[in-house]
Amino acid sequence: MGFNSYIVSETKTAFSVPMPVQVLPNKKSFKQRAFTLAETLITLSIIGVIAAMTVPTLMSNVNKQIYVTGLKKAYNQLQNAIRMIPISQGCSGGDYDCAGFPETFWEEGDAERIVDLLSEQYKVKKVCYKKTDEGCNWNKDASIFPGFMVEDGSEIFVTRSSTFGIIIDINGEKGPNEKGRDIFDFLIVTEYSIAGEFTNLPVGTVAPGGSRLAADAFYQGDWAYWKNSPKCYGSETGWWNLCAGRVLETGKMDY
């Protein structure tokens, strides 16, 4: 072999790129392994257990937020309705005496008078005065709590001889119809407080039950402020009437 031939041969050997070796795949390696029936059932069982543990809590939290939103709406509506009473009666703003607003809730007919004045400020579906007025009261006893049903489904009642001036069921006939969940109370400042003394707040002030405002306005003391009686729902003491102030102040229903 000549010198030139040797150079060509070595050059080809040194710089040639080797061809990759093609390996034929094993058909069995492409076969996907499926879940067995037992494995599927076990997986579904685990998912079911997790759902059973978490879904009720999630739904409870969702419902609580709905109640919080409903309470805020009811509070704003009540404030606006009370504020508009004098104007609707042809009186100047804030002149509740001119509008015939009762001085207290103690006298016979006071509750019905407030129902008349308030109901004019809402889109009312039904007004209830008597025990025979079914379907308008969460306890079906309008002889104790005269009130009215609003077109949005809420129900508003005025109590007699009680510090719980206004009771609002924010969703009416819908459940759960529980005090502190969807039923709340408010105090409306009249000329005299429940203690029989002049109040230190303007007539027509709306004080959520359990709020500092309510405790001060009606001379009820620190016990009537929700922070001093934290169990406003489901407690043996039954201080459900403090829940409105708690929810509106904290912005949540953490009980």
Contacts in CASP RR format, 6 or more apart in sequence:
PFRMAT RR
TARGET T0000
AUTHOR 0000-0000-0000
METHOD contacts of the structure
MODEL  1
MGFNSYIVSETKTAFSVPMPVQVLPNKKSFKQRAFTLAETLITLSIIGVI
AAMTVPTLMSNVNKQIYVTGLKKAYNQLQNAIRMIPISQGCSGGDYDCAG
FPETFWEEGDAERIVDLLSEQYKVKKVCYKKTDEGCNWNKDASIFPGFMV
EDGSEIFVTRSSTFGIIIDINGEKGPNEKGRDIFDFLIVTEYSIAGEFTN
LPVGTVAPGGSRLAADAFYQGDWAYWKNSPKCYGSETGWWNLCAGRVLET
GKMDY
1 9 0 8 1.000
35 43 0 8 1.000
64 252 0 8 1.000
64 253 0 8 1.000
65 252 0 8 1.000
65 253 0 8 1.000
67 170 0 8 1.000
67 181 0 8 1.000
67 182 0 8 1.000
67 247 0 8 1.000
67 253 0 8 1.000
68 247 0 8 1.000
68 251 0 8 1.000
68 252 0 8 1.000
68 253 0 8 1.000
70 170 0 8 1.000
70 171 0 8 1.000
71 170 0 8 1.000
71 184 0 8 1.000
71 244 0 8 1.000
71 247 0 8 1.000
71 248 0 8 1.000
72 248 0 8 1.000
73 170 0 8 1.000
74 154 0 8 1.000
74 168 0 8 1.000
74 170 0 8 1.000
74 184 0 8 1.000
75 186 0 8 1.000
75 206 0 8 1.000
75 208 0 8 1.000
75 244 0 8 1.000
75 248 0 8 1.000
77 122 0 8 1.000
78 156 0 8 1.000
78 166 0 8 1.000
78 168 0 8 1.000
78 186 0 8 1.000
78 206 0 8 1.000
79 206 0 8 1.000
80 121 0 8 1.000
81 118 0 8 1.000
81 121 0 8 1.000
81 122 0 8 1.000
82 118 0 8 1.000
82 121 0 8 1.000
82 188 0 8 1.000
82 204 0 8 1.000
82 206 0 8 1.000
83 93 0 8 1.000
83 94 0 8 1.000
83 204 0 8 1.000
84 121 0 8 1.000
85 96 0 8 1.000
85 99 0 8 1.000
85 101 0 8 1.000
85 117 0 8 1.000
85 118 0 8 1.000
85 120 0 8 1.000
85 121 0 8 1.000
86 92 0 8 1.000
86 93 0 8 1.000
86 94 0 8 1.000
86 95 0 8 1.000
86 96 0 8 1.000
86 98 0 8 1.000
86 99 0 8 1.000
86 101 0 8 1.000
87 93 0 8 1.000
88 99 0 8 1.000
88 117 0 8 1.000
88 120 0 8 1.000
88 121 0 8 1.000
89 98 0 8 1.000
89 99 0 8 1.000
89 100 0 8 1.000
89 117 0 8 1.000
90 98 0 8 1.000
90 99 0 8 1.000
91 98 0 8 1.000
91 99 0 8 1.000
92 98 0 8 1.000
94 202 0 8 1.000
94 203 0 8 1.000
94 204 0 8 1.000
96 190 0 8 1.000
96 191 0 8 1.000
96 203 0 8 1.000
96 204 0 8 1.000
97 191 0 8 1.000
97 203 0 8 1.000
99 117 0 8 1.000
100 113 0 8 1.000
100 117 0 8 1.000
101 113 0 8 1.000
101 114 0 8 1.000
101 117 0 8 1.000
101 190 0 8 1.000
101 203 0 8 1.000
101 204 0 8 1.000
102 109 0 8 1.000
102 110 0 8 1.000
102 113 0 8 1.000
102 114 0 8 1.000
102 190 0 8 1.000
103 190 0 8 1.000
103 191 0 8 1.000
103 192 0 8 1.000
104 110 0 8 1.000
104 190 0 8 1.000
104 191 0 8 1.000
104 192 0 8 1.000
104 196 0 8 1.000
105 111 0 8 1.000
105 114 0 8 1.000
105 158 0 8 1.000
105 159 0 8 1.000
105 160 0 8 1.000
105 161 0 8 1.000
105 162 0 8 1.000
105 165 0 8 1.000
105 190 0 8 1.000
106 160 0 8 1.000
106 161 0 8 1.000
110 160 0 8 1.000
111 146 0 8 1.000
111 158 0 8 1.000
111 159 0 8 1.000
111 160 0 8 1.000
112 129 0 8 1.000
112 146 0 8 1.000
112 158 0 8 1.000
114 158 0 8 1.000
114 188 0 8 1.000
115 127 0 8 1.000
115 129 0 8 1.000
115 146 0 8 1.000
115 147 0 8 1.000
115 148 0 8 1.000
115 158 0 8 1.000
118 148 0 8 1.000
118 156 0 8 1.000
118 158 0 8 1.000
119 127 0 8 1.000
119 147 0 8 1.000
119 148 0 8 1.000
122 148 0 8 1.000
122 150 0 8 1.000
122 151 0 8 1.000
122 156 0 8 1.000
123 150 0 8 1.000
123 151 0 8 1.000
123 152 0 8 1.000
124 148 0 8 1.000
124 149 0 8 1.000
124 150 0 8 1.000
124 151 0 8 1.000
125 148 0 8 1.000
125 149 0 8 1.000
125 150 0 8 1.000
125 151 0 8 1.000
125 153 0 8 1.000
126 133 0 8 1.000
126 135 0 8 1.000
126 136 0 8 1.000
126 148 0 8 1.000
126 149 0 8 1.000
127 136 0 8 1.000
127 147 0 8 1.000
127 148 0 8 1.000
127 149 0 8 1.000
128 135 0 8 1.000
128 136 0 8 1.000
128 137 0 8 1.000
128 142 0 8 1.000
128 146 0 8 1.000
128 147 0 8 1.000
128 148 0 8 1.000
128 149 0 8 1.000
129 142 0 8 1.000
129 146 0 8 1.000
129 147 0 8 1.000
130 142 0 8 1.000
130 143 0 8 1.000
131 140 0 8 1.000
131 141 0 8 1.000
131 142 0 8 1.000
131 143 0 8 1.000
133 142 0 8 1.000
134 140 0 8 1.000
135 149 0 8 1.000
135 173 0 8 1.000
136 142 0 8 1.000
136 147 0 8 1.000
136 148 0 8 1.000
136 149 0 8 1.000
136 155 0 8 1.000
137 145 0 8 1.000
137 147 0 8 1.000
137 155 0 8 1.000
137 157 0 8 1.000
138 155 0 8 1.000
138 169 0 8 1.000
138 172 0 8 1.000
138 173 0 8 1.000
138 177 0 8 1.000
138 183 0 8 1.000
139 145 0 8 1.000
144 159 0 8 1.000
144 160 0 8 1.000
145 157 0 8 1.000
145 158 0 8 1.000
145 159 0 8 1.000
145 167 0 8 1.000
146 157 0 8 1.000
146 158 0 8 1.000
147 155 0 8 1.000
147 156 0 8 1.000
147 157 0 8 1.000
147 158 0 8 1.000
148 155 0 8 1.000
148 156 0 8 1.000
149 155 0 8 1.000
149 172 0 8 1.000
150 156 0 8 1.000
153 171 0 8 1.000
153 172 0 8 1.000
153 173 0 8 1.000
153 174 0 8 1.000
154 168 0 8 1.000
154 169 0 8 1.000
154 170 0 8 1.000
154 171 0 8 1.000
154 172 0 8 1.000
155 168 0 8 1.000
155 169 0 8 1.000
155 172 0 8 1.000
155 173 0 8 1.000
156 166 0 8 1.000
156 167 0 8 1.000
156 168 0 8 1.000
156 169 0 8 1.000
157 166 0 8 1.000
157 167 0 8 1.000
157 168 0 8 1.000
157 169 0 8 1.000
158 165 0 8 1.000
158 166 0 8 1.000
158 167 0 8 1.000
159 165 0 8 1.000
159 166 0 8 1.000
159 167 0 8 1.000
159 185 0 8 1.000
163 187 0 8 1.000
163 194 0 8 1.000
163 218 0 8 1.000
163 220 0 8 1.000
163 241 0 8 1.000
164 185 0 8 1.000
164 187 0 8 1.000
164 209 0 8 1.000
164 241 0 8 1.000
165 185 0 8 1.000
165 186 0 8 1.000
165 187 0 8 1.000
165 188 0 8 1.000
166 185 0 8 1.000
166 186 0 8 1.000
166 187 0 8 1.000
166 188 0 8 1.000
166 206 0 8 1.000
167 183 0 8 1.000
167 184 0 8 1.000
167 185 0 8 1.000
167 186 0 8 1.000
168 183 0 8 1.000
168 184 0 8 1.000
168 185 0 8 1.000
168 186 0 8 1.000
169 177 0 8 1.000
169 182 0 8 1.000
169 183 0 8 1.000
170 182 0 8 1.000
170 183 0 8 1.000
170 184 0 8 1.000
171 182 0 8 1.000
172 182 0 8 1.000
174 182 0 8 1.000
175 182 0 8 1.000
176 182 0 8 1.000
177 183 0 8 1.000
178 233 0 8 1.000
179 233 0 8 1.000
179 240 0 8 1.000
179 241 0 8 1.000
179 243 0 8 1.000
180 232 0 8 1.000
180 233 0 8 1.000
180 240 0 8 1.000
180 243 0 8 1.000
180 244 0 8 1.000
181 233 0 8 1.000
181 253 0 8 1.000
183 240 0 8 1.000
184 208 0 8 1.000
184 209 0 8 1.000
184 243 0 8 1.000
184 244 0 8 1.000
184 247 0 8 1.000
185 209 0 8 1.000
185 241 0 8 1.000
185 244 0 8 1.000
186 206 0 8 1.000
186 207 0 8 1.000
186 208 0 8 1.000
186 209 0 8 1.000
186 244 0 8 1.000
187 206 0 8 1.000
187 207 0 8 1.000
187 208 0 8 1.000
187 209 0 8 1.000
187 214 0 8 1.000
187 217 0 8 1.000
187 218 0 8 1.000
188 204 0 8 1.000
188 205 0 8 1.000
188 206 0 8 1.000
188 207 0 8 1.000
189 199 0 8 1.000
189 201 0 8 1.000
189 202 0 8 1.000
189 203 0 8 1.000
189 204 0 8 1.000
189 205 0 8 1.000
189 206 0 8 1.000
189 207 0 8 1.000
189 217 0 8 1.000
190 199 0 8 1.000
190 203 0 8 1.000
190 204 0 8 1.000
191 198 0 8 1.000
191 199 0 8 1.000
191 203 0 8 1.000
192 198 0 8 1.000
192 199 0 8 1.000
193 199 0 8 1.000
193 217 0 8 1.000
193 218 0 8 1.000
193 219 0 8 1.000
194 218 0 8 1.000
194 219 0 8 1.000
194 220 0 8 1.000
195 218 0 8 1.000
195 219 0 8 1.000
197 219 0 8 1.000
199 217 0 8 1.000
199 218 0 8 1.000
200 216 0 8 1.000
200 217 0 8 1.000
201 207 0 8 1.000
201 213 0 8 1.000
201 217 0 8 1.000
205 213 0 8 1.000
205 217 0 8 1.000
207 213 0 8 1.000
207 214 0 8 1.000
207 217 0 8 1.000
207 218 0 8 1.000
208 214 0 8 1.000
208 244 0 8 1.000
208 245 0 8 1.000
208 248 0 8 1.000
209 224 0 8 1.000
209 226 0 8 1.000
209 241 0 8 1.000
209 242 0 8 1.000
209 243 0 8 1.000
209 244 0 8 1.000
209 245 0 8 1.000
210 224 0 8 1.000
210 225 0 8 1.000
210 226 0 8 1.000
210 232 0 8 1.000
210 241 0 8 1.000
210 242 0 8 1.000
210 243 0 8 1.000
210 244 0 8 1.000
210 245 0 8 1.000
210 246 0 8 1.000
211 225 0 8 1.000
211 226 0 8 1.000
211 244 0 8 1.000
211 245 0 8 1.000
211 248 0 8 1.000
211 249 0 8 1.000
212 225 0 8 1.000
214 220 0 8 1.000
214 224 0 8 1.000
214 245 0 8 1.000
215 221 0 8 1.000
215 222 0 8 1.000
215 223 0 8 1.000
215 224 0 8 1.000
215 225 0 8 1.000
218 224 0 8 1.000
222 228 0 8 1.000
223 229 0 8 1.000
224 242 0 8 1.000
225 242 0 8 1.000
226 232 0 8 1.000
226 242 0 8 1.000
226 243 0 8 1.000
226 245 0 8 1.000
226 246 0 8 1.000
226 249 0 8 1.000
229 237 0 8 1.000
229 239 0 8 1.000
229 242 0 8 1.000
230 246 0 8 1.000
231 237 0 8 1.000
231 238 0 8 1.000
231 239 0 8 1.000
231 255 0 8 1.000
232 239 0 8 1.000
232 240 0 8 1.000
232 241 0 8 1.000
232 242 0 8 1.000
232 243 0 8 1.000
232 246 0 8 1.000
232 255 0 8 1.000
233 240 0 8 1.000
233 243 0 8 1.000
233 255 0 8 1.000
234 240 0 8 1.000
243 255 0 8 1.000
246 255 0 8 1.000
247 253 0 8 1.000
END
